[in-house]
Amino acid sequence: MKTPRDLSGREFAEALCRHWAYREVHQTGSHIILQTEVPSHQRLPIPSHKSLRVGTLNAILKLVANHKGVSREDIVRTIS
């Protein structure tokens, strides 16, 4: 599945909170800090940019997929 090209950091963070049990802890500068306890503790910095770069988005998707034990495509389906 193709990676979204026009996804903002805020939209991505909200989708992770809504569908993948993350919650926003705080924002430091231009980064939104998300945290989850399911299945274990993980913190993620998400750049709060208008449009996330493809490489940045792919790296975050890979981290979330590995942590949650799902495929990258499963996450992309819920955010687009």
C-alpha positions as CSV (number, residue, x, y, z in Angstrom):
1,M,0.0,0.0,0.0
2,K,1.3,3.4,-0.9
3,T,2.3,5.8,1.8
4,P,0.1,9.0,2.1
5,R,1.9,12.1,0.7
6,D,-0.2,14.9,2.2
7,L,-0.6,13.8,5.8
8,S,0.2,16.4,8.5
9,G,1.9,15.5,11.7
10,R,-1.2,16.6,13.7
11,E,-3.5,14.3,11.6
12,F,-1.1,11.4,12.0
13,A,-0.9,11.8,15.7
14,E,-4.7,12.0,16.1
15,A,-5.1,8.8,14.0
16,L,-2.6,7.0,16.2
17,C,-4.5,8.1,19.3
18,R,-7.9,7.2,17.8
19,H,-7.0,3.8,16.4
20,W,-3.8,2.5,18.1
21,A,-4.1,3.3,21.8
22,Y,-1.6,6.2,21.9
23,R,-2.2,9.3,23.8
24,E,-0.7,12.8,23.5
25,V,1.6,13.4,26.5
26,H,2.8,16.9,25.6
27,Q,4.3,19.0,22.8
28,T,7.9,20.2,22.8
29,G,8.6,22.8,20.2
30,S,7.5,21.4,16.9
31,H,7.2,17.8,18.1
32,I,4.1,16.1,19.5
33,I,5.0,13.4,22.0
34,L,2.8,10.3,22.0
35,Q,2.9,7.5,24.5
36,T,1.3,4.0,24.8
37,E,1.3,1.2,27.3
38,V,-0.2,-1.4,25.0
39,P,1.5,-4.0,24.7
40,S,4.3,-2.2,26.6
41,H,5.6,1.3,27.1
42,Q,6.6,3.3,24.0
43,R,7.1,7.0,23.4
44,L,7.1,8.5,19.9
45,P,8.0,12.0,18.8
46,I,5.8,13.1,15.8
47,P,6.9,16.3,13.9
48,S,4.0,18.8,13.9
49,H,4.6,19.8,10.3
50,K,2.0,20.7,7.6
51,S,3.1,17.7,5.5
52,L,5.3,14.9,6.9
53,R,8.2,13.8,4.7
54,V,7.8,10.3,3.3
55,G,10.9,8.9,4.9
56,T,9.9,10.3,8.3
57,L,6.4,8.9,8.0
58,N,7.8,5.5,6.9
59,A,10.2,5.4,9.9
60,I,7.4,6.1,12.4
61,L,5.1,3.6,10.7
62,K,7.8,1.0,11.0
63,L,8.3,1.7,14.7
64,V,4.5,1.5,15.5
65,A,4.1,-1.7,13.4
66,N,6.9,-3.4,15.2
67,H,5.7,-2.3,18.6
68,K,2.1,-3.3,18.0
69,G,2.9,-6.5,16.1
70,V,0.9,-5.6,13.0
71,S,1.9,-4.9,9.4
72,R,2.7,-1.4,8.2
73,E,-0.3,-1.7,5.8
74,D,-2.7,-2.2,8.7
75,I,-1.7,1.2,10.1
76,V,-1.8,3.0,6.8
77,R,-5.3,1.7,6.2
78,T,-6.5,3.3,9.5
79,I,-4.8,6.7,8.9
80,S,-5.9,7.3,5.3
